[in-house]
Amino acid sequence: MPPSDDDEENTAPVSHAARPWVTLKYGGTSVSFEKTWRSIANRIKELLPKYRVVLVLSALSQVTNRLEMCLQEAVKQEELVSLAWIEERHRQLAKEAGLPLTALKGVFEKLAELGEILQGVRLIREVSPRLKARVCAFGEQMSTVMAVQILKDMEVKASLVPAMELLLSVQVPHATEEDRYLNASVLPVKDPERAEHIVDRHGRQDVVVTQGFVCRNHRNESCLLGRGGSDTSGSLMAAFFAAHHLEIWTDVYGMFSGDPRKMPHARLILRISSREAQELATSGAKVLHPRCIAPAALAGIPIEIRNTMDPGSEYTLITVDDYCDAGALPTLGEDGALSPHASAGSSSRGSSTQASPRESPRDKAKGSDSTKKQMGVRRKTHNDLRQLLGGTTRLCGVVSQSGCILLSLTTMEMWGTYGFLGKCFAPFEEFGLSVDHVATSQTGVSVTLSYVPGGPEGDAFQGLLKALGEMGTVEWQAHCSVVTVVGNRLSQRLPDIGRAMQKLQDVEVLMVSASSEDVAMSFIVREKAAQALVEVFHHQLIPVTGGDAMFGSTFRQLTEEDGSERHLSLDLREAELAALDALAALHTSCNGPN
């Protein structure tokens, strides 16, 4: 568990060797201003008496976008205005922090190296995924070089350890060049001894600064973890260092029961299990990258999501539960080969095949079962999962994911035929398409896809349609949304869900899917009905006040300065009106012209 307030008040220093690590991850907004750097330094100082700190940082806000624009400008042989913007942005932060220009020496060296690369791009007028990964990694490299200087000025000594020495991508069979370099896969590894050895090589300090978003492959080339992958970096670093806990500092308060940008009465979730949090993230919650939770959960590390702009406020704690009880995490050789610490069936807390129930849509690794066996993972049964999640029934939130495709295959040959589903799903593997939700009947199977390479007109999807068309009648429709109710023991809350459904007689539900572990129930509808459906579900299932102890304040209460009692009445009335408006919108969208 993360340290309590009483723990932090006890500031008696602990010997260096005995002090565990705490991993802090800060995003682009958090590292872009002097004010937030004061908050970062203060948090480090609060932790240092009892812990050592691994500081995982993103690039300054908008720098990654500007690096991509640099490549476009170089290919078109235009003036490199984005490179000048990047330099000015770092100079501006240095000025805010009161740093002399000499403190930017490392940043200027990186900018010079980047300029030389861009001149080469001007000549060849082509950008490969390998080159794009190398260039985009400069953002985090510059922010971390600058971070060491800012912390030094704030009386915090830190050493810079490149992420490329800490995170190694695995070789995924059949992965495209783009995925290998721009959406690399890194398996969680728990190896604190090796971490200590790497830190020693760079001059031991109680604070280690490293990059998010960046890793290396077995050729020592820069690779990226994909957009939003800095959160995943923080989780992977926490696992590698065997951290006491992970803190993800961002510009929001944590996970909410709904999208707070659209529903100000959505409530902050104070405490949630890793399994429930994983389902929320995968099903549409935008706070964390879907791949972020699993590495920390596998290593038995709790996660805190905190607001850099309001560090003393309420926050979300993602707890470690026995759901992740399996073999110990492995070590990873220099060549990317796994060396498990424990054999399958080990009872020590570590990894689980189920910590990430649905892989990120672009995680198309094949042969994953053999990889999991190497990691010392045992497969859990349906009853295992239900028992591990415990007996408490609760509803955590309602989320939606748009831009999905619903595809159905119908054939009488399915009835009573052995192995038909295996035959049906083989083309999905062949064309690298990940299935999110499944529903079957005696004569048909329906699935949803949230990511299709090349879109519906691309080769992958067209190839899939042709292959499935040889088995039966195929129908599909784009512009679908998946609305998901997340909680625990949802089957025991079916009466509540049923009462909510009574309000939705005008809605055409295209498909229903429920998780076997009883933590999620999904409704596939047309996109135009999705947000209204979320509003009605949320109003009927999630109380604006009181309810389960897992809930904290509403988004409105957290973000506005007036008295909470006045806000409570506002939230109650606002939720009622929002639900009524949603019902009216549903009626109009479902009965009006298509």
Secondary structure as UniProt FT lines:
FT   HELIX           5..9
FT   HELIX           16..18
FT   STRAND          21..26
FT   TURN            28..31
FT   HELIX           34..47
FT   TURN            48..50
FT   STRAND          52..57
FT   TURN            61..62
FT   HELIX           63..75
FT   TURN            76..77
FT   HELIX           81..96
FT   TURN            97..98
FT   HELIX           101..104
FT   HELIX           105..124
FT   HELIX           129..136
FT   HELIX           138..153
FT   TURN            154..155
FT   STRAND          159..160
FT   HELIX           163..165
FT   TURN            173..174
FT   HELIX           177..182
FT   HELIX           192..201
FT   STRAND          207..211
FT   STRAND          214..216
FT   TURN            218..219
FT   STRAND          222..224
FT   TURN            227..228
FT   HELIX           229..240
FT   TURN            241..242
FT   STRAND          246..250
FT   TURN            260..262
FT   TURN            264..265
FT   STRAND          267..269
FT   STRAND          271..273
FT   HELIX           274..282
FT   TURN            283..284
FT   TURN            290..291
FT   HELIX           293..298
FT   TURN            299..300
FT   STRAND          303..307
FT   TURN            308..309
FT   TURN            311..312
FT   STRAND          316..319
FT   HELIX           322..324
FT   STRAND          331..332
FT   TURN            334..335
FT   STRAND          338..339
FT   TURN            344..345
FT   TURN            353..354
FT   TURN            361..362
FT   HELIX           368..374
FT   TURN            375..376
FT   HELIX           382..388
FT   STRAND          394..410
FT   HELIX           412..414
FT   TURN            415..416
FT   TURN            418..419
FT   HELIX           420..430
FT   TURN            431..432
FT   STRAND          437..440
FT   STRAND          444..449
FT   TURN            453..454
FT   TURN            456..457
FT   HELIX           459..469
FT   TURN            470..471
FT   STRAND          473..488
FT   HELIX           490..493
FT   HELIX           494..502
FT   TURN            503..506
FT   STRAND          511..514
FT   TURN            516..517
FT   STRAND          520..526
FT   HELIX           527..541
FT   TURN            549..550
FT   STRAND          551..554
FT   HELIX           555..559
FT   HELIX           564..591
//
